């Protein structure tokens, strides 16, 4: 009986300890740069929504910086420094593709700072106008911007007022996201190898927004959110914050777990299970 009681006590202690040391996510090993130049929605709305992202996720990532239109040279420096630093880094664009990282008019279709950043296994997110299409005050890239960045000659982003319904994944990771009409969805049926659809938050396997597409050779990723015209009320900041907080840890390498109890550890690359 004495042995039984000792064993029972040990089991209770182990179970209690197991419950105590359940880890919680700490800061993701990710740096984020946000170019706040707005295209297709108001600058005041862009400033508001991007500052909301900073407020919501500033304590959940390594570092996050805002780069307004006057600071695009500094953004280029940031991109260069974060191109090969052994971690996932993220550039967020507000519908304008700065000429300091990609020459306007597709003047450097290969080897631009933006392309090198993407091909180093990083992520570029766009909200607002057609991804990589517009360069404020420096001409336009037109459809060639996306085509050059992805090395897919025929890919486009047309289709005004495309209705997209939130998917099960969208409900899981982006609880604020609701069904809406996008004007520049990703044409997922136009992807070519090595690009694959990684996750659809709203839409279908043909047209989607928000969505993440993945270059399976370089590990680079592109994502879009609310590519809509003149809709300053779209909850860009809140939904993109949920994306960073809820989904990005699944792909970020080397992120820390804040320890609880004596068995807390620092975990390397992990995937969050459903």
N, C-alpha and C positions, 0 to 999 in steps of 0.2 A: 504493500500500500504506500509505504514511504517513497519507494522508487517511482510508483505511478504518479504520486502527487508532484514529485520533482520534475518528471517529464511533462506533466500538464502545465506546470508553472513555466517551464522553458518554452513550450509551444505558445503560451499566451504572450510571453515577452517578445518572442520572435514576430508574432503577428502584429503586436502593438508597434514594435519597431518598424516593421514593414509599412504600416500605415503612416507613421511619422515621417519617414524619409521619402515619401512620394515627391518627386522633384517638380518644381515649377519653372517655367521658362524665364531665363534672364535675358540680357541684351543679346540680340542677334548680331553676329559678326558681319555687319553690313554697313557701308557708308552710302549715303544718299545725297545726290545733288539735284536741286530743283531749279530749272530755268523758268522764270515766271512770265516770260514774254507770251502774251495771250494772242491766240488766233481763233476767230470764229465765236468767241464769247468775250465778255467785257473784262478789261484789265483789273478793275476793282474786284470783280468776282474771282478772277484768277488769284489775286493777292490774298483775298479772304480764304479761299479754299486751300491754297498751298500752305498758308500759315496754320490752318487747322490741322494739316498733316503733321507739321512740325510740333504743334502742341500735343497731338495724340500719340505720336510714336517717337518723340525725341528721346525718351528714356528707355526705348526698346531696341535701339540700334546703336552702333558705335558712334556715329556722327551723322548729322543732317545739316545741309547748308542751302540757303536761298541765293540765287543769282538773278537779279533783275536785268533789264535790257542793257543798262550801263556797265554791267560787270561780266560781259560775255568773254572777254580776254581771260579773266580769272577762272571762268568756267572751263575754258580750254586747258588751262594749267591743271585744274582739278582732274579733268578727263585723262590727261597724259599721266599724271601721278597714280591714277587708279586703274590703269589699263592692265598691268601685270603685277598685282600686289597680293596674289595668293588668297583672295577672298572674293565673294560675290559683292559687286557694287552696282548701284542703281542710278540711272539718270531719268528724271521725270521732266517731260516737255509739256507745255500748255498750248500746243497747236502751232508753234513756231520752231523751226530747225535752225539754230544759230549758225551763222556763216563762219564763226571762228572754229567750229569743229567739223563742218562739211561745207565745202565751197559752193556758193550759190550757183544755180544754173547747171548743177552736176559737173562743175569744173574739175572735180577730183573723184570720179566714180569709184575708184579703188584706192585703198590705202589712206583714207581720211582718218582724222582722230576718232571720229564717231564710229567708223567701221572697225578700226583696230580695237576700240573699247568693247564693242559688241562681240567681236570674234575672240576676245580674251576670256569669254565665258561670263560676261556681265549682262545686265538687263537694261533695256530702254523702254520706258512707259510713256504713252502719249494720251492726252485728253484735249478735246477741242477739234481743231481742223484735221484734215487728212494727214496721216502720219508722214513726216519728212517732206511734205509738199511745199510748204510756204516758208520763205525767209524774209522777215519783215525788213523793208528798206533796202534789200539787196537782191531783188529779183525773185525768181521762183524756180524750184526744182521740178515742179509738176509731178507727174506719175513716176518719173525717172528716179526720184529720191528714194522711194520705197524699193523700186526695182533694183537699184544699184546696191542699196544696203543689204538686201536679201539675196542678191545675185539670182533673181527670178525675173526674166524679161517681161513676162506678161501679167504680173500680178497688179491688181488695182483695188481701189476702195470707193467705188461709187455706190449708188442706190439710196437716194433720199427717202426718209420716212419708212425705214425698214423696221417692222415690229419685231422685238426680241422678247422672249419669255424667259424668266429666270429659271435656271436648271436646278436640279437637286444640289449640285456642287455650289451654285450661287447662293442658295438658301443656307447651306452649311457654313460657308466661309464669309459671305457678305450679307449679313442679315438686313442691312439697310437697303440693299438693292431691290428695286421693284421693276416690273415690266415697263418698257418704254419704247420709243421709236428712235433709232439711231440713223444718222445720215451718212456715215462713212464706216460701215462694218468691215471687219476682216473677211476677205473672200477665201474661206478655208479650202474650197474646192480647187483653188488655183495654186495651192502650195506644191512645191516640188522638193524631192529629196535634196538635202538632208533635213529640210524643215518639216516638222510635225505639229499637229494640234496637241497641246499639252493639257489644257483644261478650259472648258467653256463655262462661263458663269451666267450668260444669257444668250439665247439664240440657238442655232442649229449647227450641224456639221458643214453647212454651206455658207451661212452668214452669221457672224457672232460679234458681240460687244456687250460686256467686257469678255476678253479671252486672252490666253497666253499661248504663243507659238514658240517652238523650241528648235534650235539648230542642233541636231543630235551629233554633229561632228565637232563643232566648236564649243558647245554648251551655252551659246548665247541665247538670249530670250528677248522677244518683243511682246508688249502687252498694250492693250488699248482700253480706255474707260470713257464713256460718254463722248463719243465723237459726234457732237451735235452742234447745230447752228443757233447761236444767239440765246441759248438756254442757260442764263446765269444762275437759275435756281437749282440746277442739277446738283445732287449731293456728292460732288466729286471728292471733296476732302474727306468726308466720313467713310465713303465706300473704299477709297484708296487706302485709307488708314486701316480699315478692316482687312484688306488684302495683305498689307505689310505685316500686320499683327498675327493674322490667322492662317494665311497660306504660305507666306514667304519662308517661315522656319522649316518648311518641308524641303526646301532646296538649298538653304543657306548652309555652308560648311563652317565648322569650327565655332558654333555658337555655344554659349555657356548656359549651364543650368545652375540657378542659385541653390546652394545646398540647404537641406533641412535635416536637422539631426546629425548624428555622428557619422552616418554613412553617405553624406552628400559627396558628389564627385563632379568633376568637370568633364562633360561629354564632348566628343568630337562630332563627326558627321552623324546625324540621326535623321530618321524620318518619323513624322508623327503618324501613328496608326489611327484608323477610323474608330 
